[in-house]
């Protein structure tokens, strides 16, 4: 396993909310390498979907109300909704 720099990994994952896929692209490695480095460096893992909530500064309750509205009422596709949250 390739060892990644703890400080940069922490900064991108915890402070900038990069996903495992984003990190793998950034470091040019696999998501498994990312997972192993996060465990090795004892970086706290986020719950699934937590990065979206944090990026958007929404509570889980607010997000669960917003997504159906965007899809059903505003008639946005899943792709369009994803683009809104980039």
C-alpha positions in Angstrom: 0.0 0.0 0.0 1.2 3.4 -0.9 1.4 5.7 2.1 -0.3 9.1 1.6 0.6 12.3 3.5 -1.6 12.5 6.6 -1.9 16.2 6.7 -3.0 16.6 3.0 -5.4 13.6 3.3 -7.0 15.0 6.4 -7.3 18.5 4.9 -9.0 17.2 1.7 -11.2 14.6 3.4 -12.3 16.4 6.6 -12.0 20.1 5.8 -12.8 20.1 2.0 -15.2 17.2 2.0 -13.6 15.2 -0.8 -15.1 11.8 -1.3 -13.0 8.6 -1.6 -13.4 8.8 -5.4 -12.2 12.5 -5.4 -9.2 11.6 -3.2 -8.3 8.6 -5.4 -8.3 10.9 -8.5 -6.3 13.5 -6.6 -3.6 11.1 -5.4 -3.8 8.9 -8.5 -4.5 5.7 -6.6 -7.4 3.3 -5.8 -10.2 4.0 -3.4 -8.9 1.0 -1.4 -5.6 2.8 -0.9 -7.6 5.8 0.3 -9.6 3.7 2.8 -6.5 2.0 4.2 -4.7 5.3 4.6 -7.7 6.9 6.4 -7.8 3.9 8.8 -4.0 3.9 9.2 -3.9 7.6 10.1 -7.0 7.3 12.3 -8.8 10.0 10.4 -12.5 10.0 11.5 -14.7 8.5 8.8 -17.9 10.3 7.7 -21.3 8.6 7.5 -22.5 7.9 3.9 -23.9 11.1 2.5 -22.4 13.3 5.2 -20.2 15.2 2.8 -23.3 16.4 0.9 -25.0 17.5 4.1 -21.9 19.4 5.2 -21.1 20.9 1.8 -24.7 22.2 1.5 -24.9 23.2 5.2 -28.2 21.4 5.4 -29.6 19.1 8.1 -30.6 15.6 7.1 -34.2 16.5 7.6 -33.9 19.6 5.3 -32.2 17.5 2.6 -34.8 14.8 2.8 -37.5 17.5 2.2 -35.5 19.2 -0.5 -34.6 16.3 -2.8 -38.2 15.1 -3.4 -39.2 18.7 -4.2 -36.4 19.1 -6.7 -37.3 15.8 -8.4 -41.1 15.7 -8.3 -42.2 19.4 -8.2 -39.3 21.1 -10.1 -39.0 18.1 -12.5 -35.2 18.0 -12.3 -33.5 14.9 -13.4 -31.1 13.1 -10.9 -28.2 14.4 -13.0 -29.5 18.0 -12.8 -30.0 17.7 -9.0 -26.4 16.4 -8.7 -25.2 19.4 -10.7 -27.0 21.7 -8.3 -25.0 20.3 -5.4 -21.6 20.5 -7.0 
